Amino acid sequence: MTLLFLGVILINVFAFTLVLVRAPLFRTEVYRPMLLNIGLSVLPVFVLTFWIIGDLTLSAAGAPLWLVTTVAAAGLVVWLLLLPNAGYLVTELNFSHRKDGEDVPLWYDIVAVLTLAMSGVLNTVVNIFLVQMFYAVLRYPDDLKPFQRTASWLVVAVILVLVSFGIYLGRYIRFNSWDLMHPVGFLQKFVRYFRAPGKVRDALLFSGLYTVFFALIYLVVIGSLLETITAVTG
């Protein structure tokens, strides 16, 4: 498990470095939106870690159940609103940052955008993995194989669907997590967008395909890890 987290940290550092050193290497401007997106991509895991530690601390200190539950629910909502920012990097698989007159080799930008996209995918996977572990351990404290419970995988599936839809909202309606601070304007823009012909179909297709994509990556990266954990505890 340590190697998983180390690998995710390193790929984020590598993505950040590739974007940052592109400017001095090829005498061009730093493409700041990519740096911002990397920062937003790693933000959910910090929020999640703070939330889990805080909730466990309250529980261990003997805080009332209503307080522990309220903090858990509030933290989960904030985390869910931020989580699409992690997976959003997969939509950066394009070369819109390339400008005419720049002497940047295509091979460099291919590596950069691939690394950027994969960092977003792995950030998403790690976030959901932490929530699945947290849920499974708390929901089935006496079960030596909590990850074999269907409910823990339903949690993963629901989160993946919400994340994929959130990415669509961010990419095509240009919604940000903090837009919900203005709910009336958010709903008006939301309804107006989906009234247009074909938009509901596009959203469903996008969300469905991205859900399958993230799910397959999750199974490849996390599935074998959970099998090992289950085998050891069993």
DAFENBEL-V32900 format. One record per pair of residues at least 12 apart in sequence whose C-alpha atoms are under 8 Angstrom apart, sorted by sequence separation. I is the first residue (numbers start at 1). J is the second residue. D is the distance in whole Angstrom. If there is no record, write none. Layout:
i->[I;I]
j->[J;J]
d->[D;D]
This chain:
i->[19;55;95;133;19;20;19;55;136;55;135;173;95;16;94;51;52;93;132;173;51;92;93;132;16;132;51;92;93;132;51;92;12;90;91;48;89;90;47;48;89;90;128;89;89;90;48;89;90;128;47;88;89;87;86;87;44;86;168;87;86;87;44;86;165;168;43;44;168;84;44;83;165;41;44;164;165;43;164;41;42;83;164;40;41;40;41;161;164;41;161;164;37;38;41;163;161;38;160;37;160;160;157;31;28;26;87;26;87;26;38;45;41;48;80;84;88;147;83;84;87;91;42;45;38;41;45;52;84;85;88;44;80;84;88;147;145;84;144;145;125;144;145;144;125;19;121;125;129;18;82;81;125;15;125;15;16;14;15;11;12;15;11;12;11;8;8;8;5;1]
j->[31;68;109;147;34;35;35;71;152;72;152;190;113;35;113;71;72;113;152;193;72;113;114;153;38;155;75;116;117;156;76;117;38;116;117;75;116;117;75;76;117;118;156;118;119;120;79;120;121;159;79;120;121;120;120;121;79;121;203;123;123;124;82;124;203;206;82;83;207;124;85;124;206;83;86;206;207;86;207;85;86;127;208;85;86;86;87;207;210;88;208;211;85;86;89;211;211;89;211;89;214;215;215;97;102;102;163;103;164;104;116;123;120;127;159;163;167;226;163;164;167;171;123;126;120;123;127;134;166;167;170;127;163;167;171;230;230;170;230;233;214;233;234;234;217;112;214;218;222;112;177;177;221;112;222;115;116;115;116;115;116;119;118;119;119;119;122;123;126;225]
d->[7;6;7;8;7;8;7;7;6;6;7;8;8;6;7;8;8;6;6;7;7;7;7;8;7;7;6;7;6;7;8;6;7;7;7;7;6;4;8;8;5;7;7;8;8;6;6;5;7;7;6;7;7;5;5;5;6;7;7;7;6;6;6;6;7;7;8;6;7;8;8;7;8;8;7;8;5;8;5;5;6;8;8;6;4;7;7;7;6;8;7;6;7;8;7;8;6;8;6;7;7;7;8;7;7;8;7;6;8;6;8;8;6;8;8;5;5;7;7;7;7;8;7;8;8;7;6;8;5;7;8;7;8;5;8;7;6;8;7;7;8;6;7;6;8;7;7;6;7;6;6;6;8;6;8;5;8;7;5;7;8;7;8;5;6;7;6;7;8;7]
